[in-house]
Amino acid sequence: MRLAIIIMAAGKGTRLKSKRPKVLHEIGGKPLLRHVIASASQIVAPKDIFVVVGHEAARVEAEMKDTGVKFVHQTDLRGTGHAIQVAEFAVRDYDSLLILSGDVPLLKPETIARLRDFHFEQRAAMTILTAAPADPTSYGRVLRKRADSPEVSAIVEQKALTPEQQKVRDINSGIYAFQTAPLFAHINELTTDNAHGEYYLTDLAGLLVKAGERVVALEAAQPVEVLGANTITEMMDLDRELRMETARKLMANGVTILRPDTTVIDSTVEIGADTVVEPFVQLLGNTKIGEDCRVRSFSVIENSTLGDKVLVRQGCIIADSRIEHGALIGPYSHLRPESEIGEGAHVGNFVETKKIKLGKGSKANHLTYLGDAEIGSETNLGAGVITCNYDGVNKHRTLIGDRVFVGSDSTLVAPLTIGNGAYIAAGSCITENVPEDALALGRSRQTTKEGWASSKRAQGPRKG
């Protein structure tokens, strides 16, 4: 049986008061729509997922094109029923459809699969995913023919509920399964006879029941899965829920997160067992952290990979970098993109790196800038060392060998090669290549004038 998924993503989200399309707002480090596509992709192949776009369609498509899904354009935003009408040409050859909402990001693949399987088992024309939140106020209700029956008689919007119907806990999630044939046999019977003048997909429940078709309901295990967001406040409620779920999963797998309510951990982050994450840490994007690490407070790590037994001290900023087993970082280090820190290497306080390779056991412990450089193993870079990699037009590389000692406050003007075992005297400006095991000095000769200071003081201050 051929199954397709349609994701509704055409709305403006006017109550967000934002220029950004609603489905591109982020929770857990990803846009709402990307969460939904990720879940849908575990049920069917991306080629069988159709995203209905409307408001800022080009922008939404551009940000989702890497997912491999297909797009359907709803030029006139005339409601959810109209969205399915415009998608008919793309999906009418499928046997069944699942309809998801692009702004309901917490829906689990397992729940989508339950909805699919229940729909098939019931041989229903329409299956409605419901939920029973603690407070169903403001939601439409799904009315069952009997309390113990999955069969549905109608969906009633909140404003139209009778006092008795308001006691019903089953809310309509806006997530459905359909047999394609009865859906499109009755889709054009929808009318705009409502306050907003739109075609509502919810009205199909009544139309199908009237036509003698079977309409059933399935309750989601967790009401939070079907919650959407119409305001930034509600969006951040979903973000908090997703991040806490991510933290709980990590802790269940042996990660210690001290005060998880203070951390910001994206849903895509991976962390090994016995790693400790201290309060006020941010772990973002596709970050992967190994086992037995410690990330101390106020550090921000984004799209980076850390090996096992890495210590990241307080206040470090790390982006698009790789840190090998046993390295020590910080405090207050800034690793900019394409920094590769070798096994057991040290990058200390107020050290900045960019597009470098720092070899095994090498150290840059204080107040240093290393950019466009490749540094061998067991090399020591003193405080205040700078690789001068930019000449105002082009970037140039600095190559430093193994077991090199670079004295404090040295400037290394690229392009430059320093051979294995070489020494650079403190305070040097090095502009020429240095051979292996050589000593290079690039500073002016010191002149000392004895007694000069006392003579100067004896002259007293100048007048005028």
N, C-alpha and C positions, 0 to 999 in steps of 0.2 A: 504494500500500500504506500503510495507516494505522499509524503508529508512535507509541507512548507511552513515556514514561520514568517508572519508579517509583524514588523515592529512599528508602532505608531510614533513618529518623531517629527511631526509637522507643526506642532503648536508654537505659539509665541512665548507663553509663560509671562504674561503681562504683569502679574502680581509680584514677580521677582524684581521689578524696577531695574532691569539690567539690559544693556545692549547685546549681551551675549545670548545666543539661542539657548533655550532652557536645557536641552539634552546635552549641551556642551559644558554646563556647569559641572564641577568636579566634586566627588566625595572619595575618600580613600585613595587619593592620588590619580584617579582616572575620571574622565567624563561619564556622566550617567549612562549615556547611550553605549559607551564601550563596555560597561559592566553587563548591560543587557545582551549585547552581541556576544560577549564571552560565554555567558550562560547558554544562550541559544545555540552557539556553535558546538556545544557538547551534546546536543540533541540531533541536529541535522548539519549537513555540510554547509559552509558559508554560501555556496552557490544556490542553496535553497532557502536563504534568508533574504527577505525583501523589506527594506526600510523605506517607509513612506515619509518623504521630506517635503517641507513647504516653506516655512519661515526661514530665511537665510539658507536656502537649500544648498547653494554652492559651497558655503562655508562648512556646513555639516558634512557634505560629501567629501570635501578635501581632507577633513580631519579623520574620516573613517575609511578612506579608500584602501588603506593597507589591510583592512580586515577581510577583504574578498567578498563582501556582501553585495547585493544588487540594490538599486535605488529606484523608487517610484515617486513621481512628482505629483503632489496635490497642489495645483496652482491656486485654486480658490479654496480657502480654509472653511469648509462648510460642515464640519463635524466628523465624528468617528465613522459614522455610516458612509458618508461621502468618501472618506479615505479608502474604505474597502471597495467601493464602487470603482474608483480610479485604478485600484490595484487588480481588478478582475482580469484584465488582459494578460497580466503577468503570471497569475496563479491558477487560472481556471482549469488547467490540465492536471492539477494535483487532486488526489482523492480527499485529503483532509488538510485543514489549516489550524495553526495555533496563532492566536492574536496576542501579542505582548505590548506593553507600554514602554516607550523609551525613557520615561522618567520614573520607573519603578526598578531601582538598581539592586535591591537586596534579594530579589527572587532567585532562589537556588535552582541549579540544573535538576536536582533531585525532585523538586516540586513540579517543574515543567514536565519531567518524565512521568510523574504520578498523574498529572492532568491528562497527558496523552494516553496513558494506559487505561485510565478510568473511562475516558471518552470512547476508546475502542471497545472495552468490555461492555459498556452500557449500550453500545450501538446507537448513540444519541445523535441527533441532528446538531445540537448545541450543548456544550458543557461549560458551565460558569464556575470559575474559581472564586470561592468566597472566603471570608475570614470572620472571626468573632472577636474584635478588639474590645477592650474594657469599656471604652466609650464609643459607641457607633454613631454618635450625633454627627450630622453633616454628610453622612454617607447614604446612598440609596440602599434599599434592602432587597434581598432575594427572598421571595415568598415561595415556600414549598407546599406541595399539595397536602402532605402530612408531615408532622414533625420527624417521623422516623423514615421518611422516604427521600431519595435523592431527586425525585421528580419536582420540577419547578412549574409554578403557574404563571408567575410574572416577576418583573423587576419594577420596583416603584421608587421614584426619586424622593429624596428627603422631604421636599416641600409638599408632596402629594400624600404623604403617609397619614393614615388615620391614627387616632390615639392607640388603638389596639396594635396596629402594624408597627408603631414606634417601639414596641417591646421586643420586636424581632431583632436578634443579634447578628444574623447573617448579613454581611455587607457585600455589595458588588465590587469586586476588585478591578473590573475593566479588563480582565484577562480571560480569554475564551478559547475553546476548541470548537471547530465546525466541521461537519461534512460539507464538502464543497458544493455538491449538487443542490441540496435544499437551501444553502446560504444564498447562492446566486439566483435561485428560482424565486426568492422572496425579497431580495435586497432592494429592488426597485419599488417595493410597496411602502418603504419608509417615507414619512412626510416631515415637513418642517413646522408642524403645528405645535410649537413650544415657545417658551419665552425667548430663546436665542435664535430661533429661525434656522436651526441646524438639523442635519440628519443624524440621529443617535443610533448607534449600534445596539444599545440596550433594548430598543423597541423591538428588535428581532425576536427576543424571547417570547413576547406576546403573540407576534405574528406567526411564529412557528408552532406554538401551542394551539392557536386557533386553526392552523392548517392540519392539525392532527399529528404533528411531528413530536418526537421525544426530546424534551429539554431537561437536563439534569444539572446538579450542582455538586461540587467537591470542595470541602473546607481545607484551607491551607493549615499546615501544622502550627506555624508561627504567624500571627497577624502582622508582625513587623515586615515580613517578606513582601507584602503587597502594598506597603505604604509608599505613596509618592510624596512630592514636595511642591508646594505652590508659592512658598516664600523662602527667603534666604535662611530665616530661622529654622524652618522645617528642613531645609537642605542640610543645615549643620547638625540637626538632630540625627539624620540618616548617616552623616559622616561620623559622628560620635559612635553610633551603633556599630557601623562597619569596622571602625578602628578598634573598638573594644573586642569585637568578635575576632579580629586578626590577632590581637594580643592574647586572647584566651587560647586560640589554636597554638600559638607559639609556646605559651607556657605549658600547655598540655604535652608538648614535645620536648620539654626539658630546658626551655629558655627561662631565665629569671629576669623579669621586668619589674624593677622597683617603681612603685607608683605608676602603674600603666595609664591612669587617668591623666597624667601630665605629659606623656610621650605622644609623638606623632609618628605612627608607623603605617606606611602605605600597605594596601592589601597585596601588593606584588613582592614585598620584601621576604627574603628567606634568611633564617638564622639557625645555626647549629646548636646542638644541645650543650648545656653548661656554660653558655655565654650569658653575661650579665649586662643588662641595659639599665643605666641609671636614669633618674628623673630628668625631664626636660630635654631629652634627646629627640632628634628628628631623623628618621630613617626613610628615605624617599626613593621612588622610582623602582628600578630593577636592581636594587642593592642586595648583595648576597654576603652574609657574614658567616664565617666558619665556627667551629667548636672552640670552647674554652677561651673566648675573647672577652674583653671588657670594654664597653663604650661608656665613657664617663660623661657627666652632666654637661649640657649646653653644646654638645657636638651635633653637627648637621652632616649627614652622609647621604649622597645622592648618586644613584646609578654607578655604584662602585662595588668592587669585590674585595673582601678581606679573607685571608687564609685563617688557619687555626692559630690560637694563642696570640692574637694581635691585641695590643693595648692601645686604645685611643684615649688619651688624657683629655682633660676638660677643654671645652671651647674650640674644638677643631672644626674646620670646614673642609670637606672632602667631596670632590665632584668628578665623576667619570674617570676614576683612577683604580689602580690595582695595588694591593698591599699583600705581600707574601707572609708566610708562616713566621710568627715570633717577632714581627717588627714592632717598634715602639714609636708612636706618633704623638706629638704635642708635649705640653699643653699649648694651645693657641697656634697651631700650625694651619696653613692654608694650602691644601693640595688641589691645584687647579687641573683641568682636564688633561688626560694622557700622561699622568704621573704614574710611574711604576716603581714601587718601593720594594727592594729585594728582601730576602729572608734575613731576619735578625737585624735589619738596618734601623737606624734611629733618625727621625726627623723631629727636631725639638722646637722649643718655644720661639714663636714669631719667625718661623722659617716658611718661605713661600716657594712652591715649586710649580712648574708648568712645562708639560711635554718633556719629561726627563725619565731616565732610567738610573736609579740609584742601586748599586750592586750589593751583593750579600755582605752583611756586616759593616757596611759603610755608615758614616755618621755625619750629620749636619745638625748640630745641637742648638745653635743660637743665631738668631737675627741674620738669616742668610736668604739670598734669592738665587734660585737655580732654575734657569729657563733654557729650553732647547739644548739639553746637555745629556751626555751618556757618561756615567761614572762607574768605574769598576768596583771590585770588592775590596773590603778592608781599607778603604780610603777615608781620611779624616778632613773635614772642611771646617775651619775655625769660624769664630764669631765674625759676622759682618762680611763674609765672602759674597761677592756678586759675580755672576756670569753676565757680561754685557753682550746680550744676544741680538740687539736691535740697533741698526745704524741709521734709523730714521726712514729707511725705505724697505730694507729686507731683513729677515731673521737669519742668523748664522748659528752654527752648532759649536759647542765646546765638547771635546772628547778628553776625558781624564781616565788614566789607567788604574791598575790595581795598586794598593798599598802606597798611595800618594798622600803627602801631607801638605795641605794648603793652609798657610798661616792666616791669622785673623786680619780682617780689614783689607784683604787682597781683592783686586778687581781683575777679572779674567776676560780680556777683550776678544770676542769671537770674530772670525773662525780661528780656533786654537786647538792644538793637541798637546797634552801633557803626558809623557810616557810613564810606564810603570816605575814605582819606587821613587819618583822625583819629589823634591822638596821645593815649596814656594815660600819664601821668607815673608813674614808678617808685614803688612802695609805695602805690598808690591802691586804695581800695575803691570800685568803681563800681557804683552802684545805679540810675542813671537813664540813659536813652538818650543817646548822644553823636552830634551831627550830623556830617556830612561836614566834613573838614578842620579840625575843632575840636580844642582841647587840653582834656583833662579831668584835673582833679586831685581826688583824694578822700582827702586826708590832713590831719592836724592840723598847725598852724603850729609850726615849730621855735622853741624858746626857748633862748637861750644865756646863761649867767651866768658872766661872766669872773671868774677867780680863785676860784671856788667850791671847786674840788678841792683847791688848796693850803691854803685855810682849813680845810677838812674834815680834812685830814691833820694840820694843826697842833694840832687839838683832842685828838689822841691817842685811844687806845681807851677806851671806857667801862668803868668798874669795876663789878663785881657782875654 
